[in-house]
């Protein structure tokens, strides 16, 4: 018909929302989908780290351009024969695994009566919902439960604890069921990993999140960055946990003892107190700082 189609890639910033390294995401697109151009949406939570400064804009453009050109010059090869990517049997196995993973995921998140209490005690989800740090309310229905949470606060809350539950929950059950059903599926899964870029990138990203391993860990300076980042995030996690304890248990002994100690001037200058906060002075500001710091340090995982 003479109509040229442009691939539209809508992706989140984090692995839990379909994100991850831009270069890998574009290279994993199927053959004949990117012909030297594509259209991409960038989610709000990663706008600052991708376009916050002029040099970041150029780096972001370079990543998209390089991956688009590389995909065009070296597209994923279709497995022979027939020239279809992925193979029908790969799709069938993926469909079976998706059903198993979904069942496992829902059995924990929606059917376990203890999950909501655990989620709210283990993450800063309740405090996040009260703070004006998002473009929209954290819930679609103020009175709703887990199912009413928007995607960003759901992923954000788990990222703050570095537990990343939405990313890996159901993964083990799906692979276990597939291999136990037929041992030949293990060989097929290996073929899928070696010949299907989308499947390979999916597995690599889950491994990266679960093991806190950078896909380019062989590069010394990147490995050093990971080591430094981990120590930084750990310190923020400790600070956040203590702040949440003060917010949730305002009369606890530790808070009473520390409240008698005068704050140092440099520390006080780091926090601009919010006089309208419903919490004790400085707690909301401290909590927001730890949230932003952890999210920035986690990059593609948060």
C-alpha positions as CSV (number, residue, x, y, z in Angstrom):
1,X,0.0,0.0,0.0
2,X,3.0,2.3,0.1
3,X,2.8,2.9,3.8
4,X,6.0,2.9,5.8
5,X,5.6,1.6,9.3
6,X,7.7,2.9,12.2
7,X,8.4,0.7,15.2
8,X,7.0,2.3,18.4
9,X,8.8,1.1,21.5
10,X,7.1,2.1,24.7
11,X,9.2,1.1,27.6
12,X,9.7,1.8,31.3
13,X,12.9,2.9,32.8
14,X,13.3,0.0,35.2
15,X,13.5,-3.8,34.5
16,X,10.3,-4.3,36.4
17,X,8.5,-2.0,34.0
18,X,10.0,-3.4,30.8
19,X,13.0,-1.2,30.8
20,X,16.7,-1.9,31.1
21,X,19.8,-0.8,29.1
22,X,18.7,1.0,26.0
23,X,21.2,-0.6,23.7
24,X,20.2,-4.1,24.6
25,X,16.5,-3.3,24.4
26,X,16.8,-2.1,20.8
27,X,19.1,-4.9,19.7
28,X,16.6,-7.5,21.0
29,X,13.8,-6.3,18.6
30,X,12.7,-8.8,16.0
31,X,14.1,-8.8,12.4
32,X,12.4,-6.5,9.9
33,X,11.0,-4.2,12.6
34,X,13.6,-1.4,12.7
35,X,14.7,0.0,9.3
36,X,17.0,2.7,10.4
37,X,14.5,4.5,12.6
38,X,12.2,3.9,15.5
39,X,10.0,5.9,17.9
40,X,10.5,5.6,21.6
41,X,8.7,6.8,24.7
42,X,10.8,7.6,27.9
43,X,9.0,7.2,31.2
44,X,8.9,10.0,33.6
45,X,11.0,8.4,36.3
46,X,14.1,8.4,34.1
47,X,13.7,11.7,32.3
48,X,16.2,13.5,34.7
49,X,18.9,10.8,34.4
50,X,18.6,10.8,30.6
51,X,17.9,14.4,29.7
52,X,18.6,16.4,32.9
53,X,21.7,18.1,31.5
54,X,22.9,18.9,28.0
55,X,25.7,16.3,28.0
56,X,23.2,13.6,29.1
57,X,20.9,14.5,26.2
58,X,23.8,13.9,23.8
59,X,24.7,10.6,25.5
60,X,21.2,9.4,25.3
61,X,20.9,10.3,21.7
62,X,24.2,8.4,21.0
63,X,22.9,5.3,22.7
64,X,19.7,5.2,20.6
65,X,21.5,6.0,17.4
66,X,24.2,3.4,17.9
67,X,21.8,0.7,18.7
68,X,19.4,1.5,15.8
69,X,22.3,1.5,13.3
70,X,23.7,-1.7,14.8
71,X,20.4,-3.4,14.5
72,X,20.0,-2.4,10.9
73,X,23.5,-3.6,10.0
74,X,23.4,-6.8,12.0
75,X,19.8,-7.8,12.6
76,X,18.9,-10.9,14.7
77,X,19.3,-13.9,12.4
78,X,16.1,-15.9,11.8
79,X,16.5,-19.6,12.8
80,X,16.6,-22.0,9.8
81,X,14.3,-23.4,8.6
82,X,11.6,-22.0,8.4
83,X,12.7,-18.3,8.4
84,X,10.6,-17.4,11.4
85,X,11.8,-15.7,14.6
86,X,11.1,-17.0,17.1
87,X,10.2,-20.7,16.3
88,X,6.6,-21.8,16.9
89,X,7.8,-24.3,19.5
90,X,9.6,-21.5,21.3
91,X,6.4,-19.4,21.4
92,X,4.5,-22.4,22.7
93,X,6.9,-23.0,25.5
94,X,7.0,-19.3,26.4
95,X,3.2,-19.3,26.6
96,X,3.2,-22.3,29.0
97,X,5.8,-20.7,31.2
98,X,3.9,-17.4,31.2
99,X,0.8,-19.2,32.5
100,X,2.8,-20.8,35.3
101,X,4.6,-17.6,36.3
102,X,1.4,-15.6,36.4
103,X,-0.3,-18.3,38.6
104,X,2.7,-18.2,41.0
105,X,2.8,-14.4,41.0
106,X,-0.9,-14.0,41.7
107,X,-1.0,-16.7,44.4
108,X,1.5,-14.6,46.4
109,X,0.5,-11.0,45.6
110,X,-3.3,-11.3,45.4
111,X,-4.2,-14.5,47.3
112,X,-1.9,-14.7,50.3
113,X,-3.8,-12.8,53.1
114,X,-0.5,-11.9,54.8
115,X,1.1,-10.2,51.7
116,X,-0.4,-6.7,52.0
117,X,0.7,-6.4,55.6
118,X,4.2,-7.6,54.6
119,X,4.4,-5.3,51.7
120,X,3.5,-2.2,53.8
121,X,5.8,-3.1,56.6
122,X,8.8,-4.0,54.4
123,X,8.6,-1.0,52.0
124,X,7.9,2.8,52.3
125,X,4.8,2.4,50.1
126,X,2.4,4.1,52.6
127,X,4.8,7.1,53.1
128,X,5.4,7.4,49.4
129,X,1.6,7.7,48.8
130,X,1.4,10.7,51.3
131,X,4.3,12.6,49.7
132,X,4.0,14.9,46.7
133,X,6.9,13.4,44.7
134,X,5.1,11.9,41.8
135,X,3.2,13.4,38.8
136,X,0.0,11.4,39.7
137,X,-1.5,9.9,42.9
138,X,0.1,6.6,43.8
139,X,-3.3,4.8,43.7
140,X,-6.1,4.9,41.1
141,X,-8.6,4.4,43.9
142,X,-7.6,5.9,47.3
143,X,-9.4,3.1,49.2
144,X,-8.1,0.3,46.9
145,X,-5.5,-2.3,47.8
146,X,-2.5,-3.7,45.9
147,X,-4.5,-3.9,42.6
148,X,-5.2,-0.2,42.7
149,X,-1.5,0.8,42.9
150,X,0.0,2.4,39.8
151,X,3.0,0.7,38.2
152,X,5.6,3.3,39.3
153,X,4.9,3.3,43.1
154,X,4.6,-0.6,43.0
155,X,8.0,-1.0,41.4
156,X,9.5,2.0,43.3
157,X,8.5,0.6,46.7
158,X,10.2,-2.7,46.1
159,X,13.3,-1.0,44.6
160,X,13.8,1.0,47.8
161,X,14.4,-2.3,49.6
162,X,16.5,-3.8,46.8
163,X,14.3,-6.9,46.9
164,X,12.8,-6.3,43.4
165,X,10.0,-8.8,44.0
166,X,7.9,-7.8,40.9
167,X,10.9,-8.7,38.6
168,X,11.6,-12.2,39.6
169,X,8.5,-13.6,41.3
170,X,7.2,-16.5,39.2
171,X,10.5,-16.9,37.3
172,X,11.7,-20.0,39.2
173,X,8.3,-21.7,39.1
174,X,8.0,-21.2,35.3
175,X,11.5,-22.7,34.6
176,X,11.0,-25.5,37.1
177,X,7.7,-26.6,35.7
178,X,9.0,-26.5,32.1
179,X,12.1,-28.6,32.8
180,X,10.2,-31.1,35.0
181,X,7.5,-31.6,32.4
182,X,10.1,-32.6,29.7
183,X,13.8,-32.7,30.1
184,X,14.2,-31.8,26.4
185,X,12.8,-28.4,27.3
186,X,16.2,-27.6,28.9
187,X,17.9,-28.0,25.5
188,X,15.2,-25.9,23.9
189,X,15.7,-23.1,26.5
190,X,19.4,-23.1,25.8
191,X,18.7,-22.8,22.1
192,X,16.2,-19.9,22.8
193,X,18.9,-18.1,24.8
194,X,21.5,-18.5,22.1
195,X,19.3,-17.7,19.1
196,X,16.5,-15.4,20.3
197,X,17.8,-12.0,21.3
198,X,14.6,-11.0,23.2
199,X,14.7,-14.1,25.4
200,X,18.4,-13.7,26.0
201,X,18.1,-10.1,27.1
202,X,15.2,-11.0,29.3
203,X,17.2,-13.6,31.1
204,X,20.3,-11.4,31.3
205,X,18.3,-8.5,32.9
206,X,16.7,-10.8,35.5
207,X,20.2,-12.1,36.3
208,X,21.5,-8.6,36.6
209,X,18.8,-7.6,39.0
210,X,18.8,-10.8,41.1
211,X,22.6,-11.0,41.3
212,X,23.3,-7.2,41.2
213,X,25.6,-8.0,38.3
214,X,26.4,-5.5,35.6
215,X,26.2,-7.0,32.1
216,X,29.6,-5.4,31.4
217,X,31.3,-6.4,34.6
218,X,34.4,-7.4,32.7
219,X,35.2,-3.7,32.3
220,X,37.3,-2.8,35.5
221,X,36.0,0.8,35.9
222,X,32.4,-0.4,35.6
223,X,32.9,-3.0,38.3
224,X,34.5,-0.4,40.5
225,X,31.5,1.8,40.0
226,X,29.2,-1.0,41.1
227,X,31.2,-1.6,44.3
228,X,31.1,2.1,45.2
229,X,27.4,2.4,44.4
230,X,26.6,-0.6,46.5
231,X,28.2,0.9,49.6
232,X,26.4,4.2,49.0
233,X,23.0,2.5,48.6
234,X,23.5,0.4,51.7
235,X,24.1,3.5,53.8
236,X,20.9,5.0,52.4
237,X,19.0,1.9,53.1
238,X,20.0,2.0,56.8
239,X,19.2,5.7,57.0
240,X,15.8,5.1,55.4
241,X,15.0,2.1,57.7
242,X,15.8,4.2,60.7
243,X,13.7,7.1,59.5
244,X,10.7,4.9,58.8
245,X,11.0,3.5,62.3
246,X,10.8,7.0,63.7
247,X,7.8,7.8,61.5
248,X,5.9,4.6,62.4
249,X,7.0,4.4,66.0
250,X,7.3,8.1,67.1
251,X,7.6,7.1,70.8
252,X,10.3,4.5,70.5
253,X,13.3,4.7,72.8
254,X,16.0,5.4,70.2
255,X,14.2,8.5,68.9
256,X,13.8,9.9,72.4
257,X,17.5,9.3,73.3
258,X,18.8,10.8,70.0
259,X,16.4,13.8,70.1
260,X,18.4,15.2,73.1
261,X,21.6,15.3,71.0
262,X,22.1,18.6,69.1
263,X,22.3,18.2,65.3
264,X,25.5,19.4,63.7
265,X,25.2,22.5,61.6
266,X,26.3,20.8,58.3
267,X,23.7,18.0,58.8
268,X,21.0,20.5,59.5
269,X,21.9,22.4,56.4
270,X,21.4,19.3,54.2
271,X,17.7,19.2,55.0
272,X,15.3,22.0,54.2
273,X,12.5,21.3,56.7
274,X,9.0,21.2,55.4
275,X,6.8,23.1,57.8
276,X,3.6,21.5,56.4
277,X,4.7,17.9,56.9
278,X,2.5,15.7,59.1
279,X,5.7,14.0,60.4
280,X,8.2,15.3,63.0
281,X,10.5,18.0,61.7
282,X,13.1,16.7,59.2
283,X,11.7,13.2,58.9
284,X,9.8,13.6,55.6
285,X,12.8,15.5,54.0
286,X,15.2,12.8,55.1
287,X,13.0,10.1,53.8
288,X,12.6,11.8,50.4
289,X,16.4,12.3,50.2
290,X,17.0,8.6,50.8
291,X,14.3,7.6,48.3
292,X,15.8,9.7,45.6
293,X,19.3,8.6,46.4
294,X,18.5,4.9,46.3
295,X,16.5,5.2,43.0
296,X,19.4,7.1,41.4
297,X,21.9,4.6,42.5
298,X,20.0,1.6,41.3
299,X,19.7,3.0,37.7
300,X,18.0,0.5,35.4
301,X,16.9,-1.6,38.4
302,X,15.1,1.3,40.1
